[in-house]
C-alpha cells in the first residue's frame, strides 16, 4: 500500500503485533543504518586509544565494567574487544586482562 510520504510508500506499514502500543514502528524514511552496538563500543574505545585516554600498555576495563558502562550484554563487549584484538590495537594476556598495544 502506498501513502503520501517522502519515501513513496516504500517503508511499508508499521510492524505491530499483539496489543496496541507493542512492537516496533518504523518512521517513514527511517532507513539509515545505525551501527551495531559492538561497533559503537569498538569505535569509542579506539577513539580513547588514539586520543591517549587509554595509553599504550594500559589495561582495558573488565567486560563486566564495560557492559555496565554501555548498558549492553557482556557478549556485545566481548565482540567489540575481539575486533580490536584482531585489528592489532589490543592484546590479551591470559589470566591477566586485555591491554592497549604499544604499536597502536
GILINWO-V911368 format. One record per residue. PHI is phi in degrees with one decimal (none if undefined). PSI is psi in whole degrees, 0 to 359 (none if undefined). Layout:
# GILINWO-V911368
phi->PHI psi->PSI
phi->PHI psi->PSI
This chain:
# GILINWO-V911368
phi->none psi->127
phi->-91.5 psi->150
phi->-139.2 psi->164
phi->-83.3 psi->81
phi->-137.0 psi->164
phi->-56.3 psi->333
phi->-80.6 psi->351
phi->76.7 psi->16
phi->89.8 psi->4
phi->-74.6 psi->345
phi->-74.3 psi->342
phi->79.2 psi->176
phi->-72.3 psi->162
phi->-67.3 psi->153
phi->-95.0 psi->93
phi->-117.4 psi->138
phi->-136.6 psi->146
phi->72.3 psi->217
phi->-71.8 psi->161
phi->-56.4 psi->136
phi->90.4 psi->353
phi->-99.2 psi->159
phi->95.4 psi->180
phi->-110.4 psi->129
phi->-107.5 psi->133
phi->-103.5 psi->125
phi->-69.8 psi->148
phi->-58.9 psi->131
phi->80.9 psi->2
phi->-86.7 psi->71
phi->-111.6 psi->8
phi->-66.4 psi->141
phi->-86.0 psi->121
phi->-89.5 psi->142
phi->-65.7 psi->141
phi->-60.3 psi->156
phi->-54.7 psi->321
phi->-64.6 psi->326
phi->-69.9 psi->321
phi->-64.4 psi->319
phi->-65.7 psi->315
phi->-58.8 psi->314
phi->-66.3 psi->324
phi->-65.9 psi->313
phi->-63.6 psi->320
phi->-62.9 psi->321
phi->-62.3 psi->320
phi->-67.0 psi->324
phi->-66.4 psi->313
phi->-68.6 psi->328
phi->-81.0 psi->346
phi->95.4 psi->358
phi->-60.3 psi->322
phi->-112.1 psi->91
phi->-72.4 psi->165
phi->-56.8 psi->134
phi->90.8 psi->350
phi->-73.3 psi->145
phi->-83.7 psi->134
phi->-72.4 psi->151
phi->-60.4 psi->159
phi->-64.6 psi->161
phi->-58.0 psi->319
phi->-63.8 psi->318
phi->-65.8 psi->317
phi->-66.1 psi->321
phi->-61.9 psi->320
phi->-70.0 psi->319
phi->-60.0 psi->316
phi->-95.4 psi->0
phi->54.4 psi->51
phi->-133.9 psi->173
phi->-75.3 psi->156
phi->-60.7 psi->326
phi->-61.6 psi->326
phi->-66.9 psi->316
phi->-64.0 psi->317
phi->-58.5 psi->318
phi->-66.2 psi->319
phi->-61.2 psi->314
phi->-69.4 psi->323
phi->-61.9 psi->321
phi->-63.0 psi->320
phi->-66.8 psi->324
phi->-64.7 psi->314
phi->-60.7 psi->323
phi->-78.4 psi->351
phi->89.0 psi->14
phi->-90.3 psi->336
phi->-132.3 psi->146
phi->-126.4 psi->144
phi->-99.1 psi->136
phi->-115.9 psi->113
phi->-53.1 psi->126
phi->79.0 psi->359
phi->-116.5 psi->308
phi->150.5 psi->191
phi->-112.6 psi->139
phi->-130.5 psi->151
phi->-71.6 psi->132
phi->-75.1 psi->151
phi->-71.6 psi->335
phi->-84.9 psi->1
phi->-67.4 psi->none
